[in-house]
Amino acid sequence: MELPSTIKFADEKIRDSFEQLEKEDPLLYKTLSHAFLSIQRNAFCSIQIPKNLIPKEYTQKYGVTNLWKYDLPKGWRLLYSIAREEVIVVSIILEWMTDDP
């Protein structure tokens, strides 16, 4: 099943970090932009994280009840949650990260 969605950032800090990437890390910016387009086309295009593995920080800070992982190149991953706002499906960007220290 495909579910189109609208992309939103969980907060302004995350939005600002993404916008800074355009100058600081253009490749990561482009990679994330491509991921956002995929998620816009289908919010279910990623791997759903089991509910018992959702970090409590996300539940407390953002009220997350579901979590999805979109794999990016070079060990990076994008985490987001799916929510409904009236009749619009929204994918809320929470964080992107890599395993490298």
DSSP file (Angstrom, degrees, kcal/mol; ACC not computed):
  #  RESIDUE AA STRUCTURE BP1 BP2  ACC     N-H-->O    O-->H-N    N-H-->O    O-->H-N    TCO  KAPPA ALPHA  PHI   PSI    X-CA   Y-CA   Z-CA
    1    1 A M              0   0    0      0, 0.0     2,-0.4     0, 0.0    43,-0.1   0.000 360.0 360.0 360.0 133.7    0.0    0.0    0.0
    2    2 A E        -     0   0    0     41,-0.1    40,-0.1    40,-0.0    39,-0.0  -0.831 360.0-172.0-103.0 142.7    1.3    3.4   -0.9
    3    3 A L        -     0   0    0     -2,-0.4    40,-3.4    36,-0.1    41,-0.2  -0.875  14.5-145.8-137.0 101.1    0.5    6.5    1.2
    4    4 A P        -     0   0    0      0, 0.0     2,-0.3     0, 0.0    85,-0.3  -0.322  27.7-179.6 -61.8 148.7    1.5   10.0    0.0
    5    5 A S        -     0   0    0     35,-2.6     2,-0.4    34,-0.1    85,-0.3  -0.928  29.8-115.9-145.4 169.1    2.5   12.4    2.7
    6    6 A T  E     -a   90   0A   0     83,-2.3    85,-3.0    -2,-0.3     2,-0.4  -0.893  33.1-126.1-105.4 138.4    3.7   15.9    3.4
    7    7 A I  E     +a   91   0A   0     -2,-0.4     2,-0.3    83,-0.2    85,-0.2  -0.728  35.2 166.0 -89.0 131.7    7.2   16.4    4.9
    8    8 A K  E     -a   92   0A   0     83,-2.4    85,-2.9    -2,-0.4     2,-0.3  -0.966  32.2-123.0-136.4 154.7    7.5   18.4    8.1
    9    9 A F  E     -a   93   0A   0     -2,-0.3    85,-0.1    83,-0.2     3,-0.1  -0.764  20.0-126.4 -97.0 147.0   10.3   18.8   10.5
   10   10 A A  S    S-     0   0    0     83,-2.3     2,-0.3    -2,-0.3    84,-0.1   0.840  87.6 -11.0 -62.4 -33.6    9.8   17.9   14.2
   11   11 A D  S  > S-     0   0    0     82,-0.3     4,-1.8     1,-0.1     3,-0.3  -0.964  74.2 -96.1-157.2 173.5   11.1   21.3   15.2
   12   12 A E  H  > S+     0   0    0     -2,-0.3     4,-3.1     1,-0.2     5,-0.2   0.822 116.7  62.2 -66.3 -32.1   12.9   24.4   13.9
   13   13 A K  H  > S+     0   0    0      2,-0.2     4,-2.2     1,-0.2    -1,-0.2   0.911 106.2  45.4 -60.3 -42.9   16.3   23.2   15.1
   14   14 A I  H  > S+     0   0    0     -3,-0.3     4,-2.2     2,-0.2    -1,-0.2   0.907 113.2  50.0 -68.1 -42.0   16.1   20.2   12.8
   15   15 A R  H  X S+     0   0    0     -4,-1.8     4,-2.4     2,-0.2    -2,-0.2   0.936 111.7  48.5 -60.1 -46.6   14.8   22.3    9.9
   16   16 A D  H  X S+     0   0    0     -4,-3.1     4,-2.2     1,-0.2    -2,-0.2   0.897 109.5  52.4 -62.2 -41.1   17.7   24.7   10.4
   17   17 A S  H  X S+     0   0    0     -4,-2.2     4,-1.2    -5,-0.2    -1,-0.2   0.905 110.2  48.9 -61.0 -41.9   20.3   21.9   10.6
   18   18 A F  H >X S+     0   0    0     -4,-2.2     4,-0.6     1,-0.2     3,-0.5   0.931 110.6  49.7 -63.7 -45.2   18.9   20.6    7.3
   19   19 A E  H >< S+     0   0    0     -4,-2.4     3,-0.9     1,-0.2     4,-0.4   0.848 107.0  55.5 -64.2 -34.2   19.1   24.0    5.6
   20   20 A Q  H >X S+     0   0    0     -4,-2.2     4,-2.4     1,-0.2     3,-1.2   0.794  94.2  69.7 -67.6 -27.6   22.7   24.5    6.8
   21   21 A L  H <X S+     0   0    0     -4,-1.2     4,-2.5    -3,-0.5     8,-0.4   0.796  81.7  73.2 -60.8 -27.7   23.7   21.2    5.1
   22   22 A E  H << S+     0   0    0     -3,-0.9    -1,-0.3    -4,-0.6    -2,-0.2   0.863 113.8  24.5 -56.3 -35.5   23.2   22.8    1.7
   23   23 A K  H <4 S+     0   0    0     -3,-1.2    -2,-0.2    -4,-0.4    -1,-0.2   0.823 129.2  43.5 -94.2 -39.3   26.5   24.7    2.3
   24   24 A E  H  < S+     0   0    0     -4,-2.4    -3,-0.2     1,-0.2    -2,-0.2   0.841 134.1   6.5 -81.2 -35.1   28.3   22.5    4.8
   25   25 A D     X  +     0   0    0     -4,-2.5     4,-2.4    -5,-0.2     3,-0.4  -0.558  64.2 176.2-149.9  76.2   27.6   19.0    3.3
   26   26 A P  H  > S+     0   0    0      0, 0.0     4,-2.5     0, 0.0     5,-0.2   0.816  81.2  55.6 -56.9 -34.2   26.0   19.3   -0.1
   27   27 A L  H  > S+     0   0    0      2,-0.2     4,-2.4     1,-0.2     5,-0.1   0.928 110.2  44.1 -66.5 -44.0   26.1   15.6   -0.7
   28   28 A L  H  > S+     0   0    0     -3,-0.4     4,-2.9     2,-0.2     5,-0.2   0.899 112.6  53.6 -65.8 -39.1   24.2   14.8    2.5
   29   29 A Y  H  X S+     0   0    0     -4,-2.4     4,-2.4    -8,-0.4    -2,-0.2   0.931 111.4  45.0 -57.9 -47.0   21.8   17.6    1.7
   30   30 A K  H  X S+     0   0    0     -4,-2.5     4,-2.2     2,-0.2    -2,-0.2   0.898 113.0  51.0 -65.5 -41.1   21.1   16.1   -1.7
   31   31 A T  H  X S+     0   0    0     -4,-2.4     4,-2.1     2,-0.2    -2,-0.2   0.925 112.6  45.4 -62.7 -45.5   20.8   12.6   -0.3
   32   32 A L  H  X S+     0   0    0     -4,-2.9     4,-2.8     2,-0.2    -2,-0.2   0.898 110.2  54.5 -65.5 -40.0   18.3   13.7    2.4
   33   33 A S  H  X S+     0   0    0     -4,-2.4     4,-1.9    -5,-0.2    -1,-0.2   0.905 109.0  48.5 -59.9 -41.4   16.3   15.7   -0.2
   34   34 A H  H  X S+     0   0    0     -4,-2.2     4,-2.1     2,-0.2    -1,-0.2   0.912 110.9  50.6 -63.9 -42.7   16.0   12.6   -2.3
   35   35 A A  H  X S+     0   0    0     -4,-2.1     4,-2.5     1,-0.2    -2,-0.2   0.912 107.7  53.6 -61.2 -42.6   14.9   10.6    0.8
   36   36 A F  H  X S+     0   0    0     -4,-2.8     4,-2.4     1,-0.2    -1,-0.2   0.895 107.5  51.0 -60.3 -40.2   12.3   13.3    1.5
   37   37 A L  H  X S+     0   0    0     -4,-1.9     4,-2.1     2,-0.2    -1,-0.2   0.911 110.0  49.6 -63.8 -41.9   10.9   13.0   -2.0
   38   38 A S  H  X S+     0   0    0     -4,-2.1     4,-2.0     1,-0.2    -2,-0.2   0.917 112.4  47.3 -61.7 -43.0   10.6    9.2   -1.6
   39   39 A I  H  < S+     0   0    0     -4,-2.5    -2,-0.2     1,-0.2    -1,-0.2   0.866 108.6  55.3 -68.2 -36.1    8.8    9.6    1.7
   40   40 A Q  H  < S+     0   0    0     -4,-2.4   -35,-2.6    -5,-0.2     3,-0.3   0.916 110.3  46.0 -60.7 -42.5    6.5   12.2    0.2
   41   41 A R  H  < S+     0   0    0     -4,-2.1     2,-0.3     1,-0.3    -2,-0.2   0.877 136.5   4.9 -68.3 -37.3    5.5    9.7   -2.5
   42   42 A N    ><  -     0   0    0     -4,-2.0     3,-1.8    -5,-0.2    -1,-0.3  -0.792  56.5-164.4-154.0 104.1    5.0    6.9    0.0
   43   43 A A  T 3  S+     0   0    0    -40,-3.4     3,-0.4    -3,-0.3    -4,-0.1   0.729  94.3  58.8 -59.8 -22.7    5.3    7.3    3.7
   44   44 A F  T 3  S+     0   0    0      1,-0.2    -1,-0.3   -41,-0.2     4,-0.1   0.152  71.2 107.4 -93.1  18.9    5.6    3.5    4.0
   45   45 A C  S <  S+     0   0    0     -3,-1.8    -1,-0.2   -42,-0.1     2,-0.1   0.470  73.2  60.5 -77.1   0.2    8.7    3.2    1.8
   46   46 A S  S    S-     0   0    0     -3,-0.4     2,-0.5    24,-0.1    24,-0.2  -0.392  95.8 -78.5-116.8-170.3   10.9    2.5    4.8
   47   47 A I  E     -B   69   0A   0     22,-2.4    22,-2.8    -2,-0.1     2,-0.4  -0.829  41.1-132.9 -97.1 127.0   11.4   -0.1    7.6
   48   48 A Q  E     -B   68   0A   0     -2,-0.5    20,-0.2    20,-0.2     3,-0.0  -0.653  16.0-136.2 -81.6 132.6    9.0    0.2   10.5
   49   49 A I  E     -B   67   0A   0     18,-3.0    18,-0.5    -2,-0.4     5,-0.1  -0.719  30.4-103.8 -85.1 132.7   10.8    0.0   13.9
   50   50 A P    >   -     0   0    0      0, 0.0     3,-2.3     0, 0.0     4,-0.3  -0.279  29.1-119.6 -56.5 142.4    8.9   -2.2   16.4
   51   51 A K  G >  S+     0   0    0      1,-0.3     3,-1.4     2,-0.2    -2,-0.0   0.833 111.9  58.8 -55.1 -37.1    7.0   -0.1   19.0
   52   52 A N  G 3  S+     0   0    0      1,-0.3    -1,-0.3     3,-0.0    -3,-0.0   0.606 104.1  53.3 -72.5  -8.0    9.0   -1.5   21.9
   53   53 A L  G <  S+     0   0    0     -3,-2.3    -1,-0.3     2,-0.1    -2,-0.2   0.385  76.8 116.4-103.8   1.3   12.3   -0.3   20.3
   54   54 A I  S <  S-     0   0    0     -3,-1.4     5,-0.1    -4,-0.3    -3,-0.0  -0.582  76.6-112.0 -70.2 123.3   11.1    3.4   19.9
   55   55 A P    >>  -     0   0    0      0, 0.0     4,-1.5     0, 0.0     3,-0.9  -0.300  15.3-131.9 -57.5 136.3   13.5    5.5   22.1
   56   56 A K  H 3> S+     0   0    0      1,-0.3     4,-3.0     2,-0.2     5,-0.3   0.810 105.2  67.0 -60.0 -29.6   11.6    7.0   25.0
   57   57 A E  H 3> S+     0   0    0      1,-0.2     4,-2.9     2,-0.2     5,-0.3   0.904 101.5  46.8 -57.2 -42.4   13.2   10.3   24.2
   58   58 A Y  H <>>S+     0   0    0     -3,-0.9     4,-2.2     2,-0.2     6,-1.4   0.892 112.9  49.3 -67.9 -39.3   11.2   10.4   20.9
   59   59 A T  H  X5S+     0   0    0     -4,-1.5     4,-1.1     4,-0.2    -2,-0.2   0.927 118.4  39.0 -64.8 -44.5    8.0    9.5   22.7
   60   60 A Q  H  <5S+     0   0    0     -4,-3.0    -2,-0.2     2,-0.2    -3,-0.2   0.918 123.7  37.9 -73.1 -44.4    8.5   12.1   25.4
   61   61 A K  H  <5S+     0   0    0     -4,-2.9    -3,-0.2    -5,-0.3    -2,-0.2   0.882 135.5  16.1 -77.6 -39.3    9.8   14.9   23.2
   62   62 A Y  H  <5S-     0   0    0     -4,-2.2    -3,-0.2    -5,-0.3    -2,-0.2   0.487  94.2-118.8-116.6  -5.9    7.7   14.4   20.1
   63   63 A G     << +     0   0    0     -4,-1.1    -4,-0.2    -5,-0.6     2,-0.1   0.796  48.6 179.2  70.5  27.4    4.8   12.2   21.1
   64   64 A V        +     0   0    0     -6,-1.4    -1,-0.2     1,-0.1     3,-0.1  -0.411  23.8 171.1 -68.1 132.4    5.9    9.6   18.6
   65   65 A T  S    S+     0   0    0      1,-0.3     2,-0.3    17,-0.2    -1,-0.1   0.401  71.9  31.9-116.9  -5.0    3.8    6.4   18.5
   66   66 A N        -     0   0    0     16,-0.1     2,-0.4     2,-0.0    -1,-0.3  -0.985  65.9-161.9-147.8 153.3    5.5    4.9   15.4
   67   67 A L  E     -B   49   0A   0    -18,-0.5   -18,-3.0    -2,-0.3     2,-0.3  -1.000   2.2-167.4-142.5 137.1    9.0    5.1   14.0
   68   68 A W  E     -BC  48  80A   0     12,-3.0    12,-2.1    -2,-0.4     2,-0.5  -0.943   9.5-148.8-125.9 145.6   10.4    4.5   10.5
   69   69 A K  E     -BC  47  79A   0    -22,-2.8   -22,-2.4    -2,-0.3     2,-0.6  -0.969   5.9-166.7-119.2 123.2   14.0    4.1    9.4
   70   70 A Y  E     - C   0  78A   0      8,-2.8     8,-2.6    -2,-0.5     2,-0.3  -0.947  22.6-133.7-107.5 115.9   15.0    5.1    5.9
   71   71 A D  E     - C   0  77A   0     -2,-0.6     6,-0.2     6,-0.2     5,-0.0  -0.532  24.2-170.3 -74.7 132.5   18.5    3.7    5.0
   72   72 A L    >   -     0   0    0      4,-2.7     3,-0.6    -2,-0.3     4,-0.1  -0.721  32.2 -80.1-114.2 165.5   20.9    6.2    3.5
   73   73 A P  G >  S+     0   0    0      0, 0.0     3,-1.6     0, 0.0    -1,-0.1  -0.174 106.6  26.5 -62.8 160.1   24.3    5.7    1.9
   74   74 A K  G 3  S-     0   0    0      1,-0.3     3,-0.1    24,-0.0     0, 0.0   0.784 134.2 -58.4  59.1  34.3   27.5    5.2    3.9
   75   75 A G  G <  S+     0   0    0     -3,-0.6    24,-0.5     1,-0.3    -1,-0.3   0.468 100.0 135.2  80.8   0.8   25.8    3.9    7.0
   76   76 A W    <   -     0   0    0     -3,-1.6    -4,-2.7    22,-0.2     2,-0.3  -0.450  31.8-171.1 -78.1 156.1   23.6    7.0    7.5
   77   77 A R  E     -CD  71  97A   0     20,-2.4    20,-2.3    -6,-0.2     2,-0.5  -0.990  16.0-140.9-146.6 152.3   19.9    6.6    8.3
   78   78 A L  E     -CD  70  96A   0     -8,-2.6    -8,-2.8    -2,-0.3     2,-0.4  -0.946  14.6-156.7-114.2 130.7   16.9    8.9    8.6
   79   79 A L  E     +CD  69  95A   0     16,-3.1    15,-2.4    -2,-0.5    16,-1.5  -0.913  22.7 156.4-110.6 135.5   14.3    8.4   11.3
   80   80 A Y  E     -CD  68  93A   0    -12,-2.1   -12,-3.0    -2,-0.4     2,-0.3  -0.961  28.8-137.2-150.1 166.2   10.8    9.8   11.0
   81   81 A S  E     - D   0  92A   0     11,-1.8    11,-2.9    -2,-0.3     2,-0.5  -0.908  16.7-131.4-125.4 153.5    7.3    9.2   12.2
   82   82 A I  E     + D   0  91A   0     -2,-0.3     2,-0.3     9,-0.2     9,-0.2  -0.913  33.0 164.3-109.0 131.6    4.0    9.2   10.4
   83   83 A A  E     - D   0  90A   0      7,-2.8     7,-3.4    -2,-0.5     2,-0.5  -0.926  31.5-124.0-139.4 162.8    1.0   11.2   11.7
   84   84 A R  E     - D   0  89A   0     -2,-0.3     2,-0.5     5,-0.2     5,-0.2  -0.935  14.1-169.5-110.9 134.5   -2.3   12.5   10.4
   85   85 A E  E >  S- D   0  88A   0      3,-3.3     3,-2.7    -2,-0.5     2,-0.4  -0.949  70.9 -54.8-120.3 106.1   -3.3   16.1   10.5
   86   86 A E  T 3  S-     0   0    0     -2,-0.5    -2,-0.0     1,-0.3     0, 0.0  -0.487 122.0 -23.5  56.3-113.6   -6.9   16.3    9.7
   87   87 A V  T 3  S+     0   0    0     -2,-0.4     2,-0.4    -3,-0.1    -1,-0.3   0.238 120.5  97.3-108.3  13.3   -7.1   14.4    6.4
   88   88 A I  E <   - D   0  85A   0     -3,-2.7    -3,-3.3   -83,-0.0     2,-0.5  -0.866  67.8-138.4-104.1 133.4   -3.4   15.0    5.4
   89   89 A V  E     - D   0  84A   0     -2,-0.4   -83,-2.3   -85,-0.3     2,-0.4  -0.782  23.2-164.4 -88.6 131.6   -0.7   12.4    6.2
   90   90 A V  E     -aD   6  83A   0     -7,-3.4    -7,-2.8    -2,-0.5     2,-0.6  -0.963  15.4-153.1-122.3 131.7    2.4   14.0    7.5
   91   91 A S  E     -aD   7  82A   0    -85,-3.0   -83,-2.4    -2,-0.4     2,-0.6  -0.931  18.8-153.5-101.4 118.6    5.9   12.4    7.7
   92   92 A I  E     -aD   8  81A   0    -11,-2.9   -11,-1.8    -2,-0.6     2,-0.4  -0.834   8.2-138.4-100.8 116.1    7.8   14.2   10.6
   93   93 A I  E     +aD   9  80A   0    -85,-2.9   -83,-2.3    -2,-0.6   -82,-0.3  -0.601  28.0 170.0 -76.4 123.6   11.5   14.2   10.3
   94   94 A L  E     -     0   0A   0    -15,-2.4     2,-0.3    -2,-0.4   -14,-0.2   0.818  54.6 -34.6-101.5 -42.4   13.2   13.5   13.6
   95   95 A E  E     - D   0  79A   0    -16,-1.5   -16,-3.1     2,-0.0    -1,-0.4  -0.975  38.5-142.9-173.9 155.9   16.9   12.9   13.0
   96   96 A W  E     + D   0  78A   0     -2,-0.3     2,-0.3   -18,-0.2   -18,-0.2  -0.982  33.1 159.1-129.9 148.6   19.5   11.6   10.6
   97   97 A M  E     - D   0  77A   0    -20,-2.3   -20,-2.4    -2,-0.3     2,-0.3  -0.956  28.5-138.8-158.0 169.6   22.7    9.9   11.8
   98   98 A T        -     0   0    0     -2,-0.3   -22,-0.2     2,-0.3   -23,-0.1  -0.907  26.9-122.1-132.2 162.8   25.5    7.5   11.1
   99   99 A D  S    S+     0   0    0    -24,-0.5   -24,-0.1    -2,-0.3   -23,-0.1   0.682  82.6 103.9 -77.4 -18.2   27.2    4.8   13.1
  100  100 A D              0   0    0      1,-0.1    -2,-0.3   -25,-0.0   -25,-0.0  -0.387 360.0 360.0 -66.5 140.9   30.6    6.6   12.8
  101  101 A P              0   0    0      0, 0.0    -1,-0.1     0, 0.0    -2,-0.0   0.485 360.0 360.0 -68.2 360.0   31.7    8.4   16.0
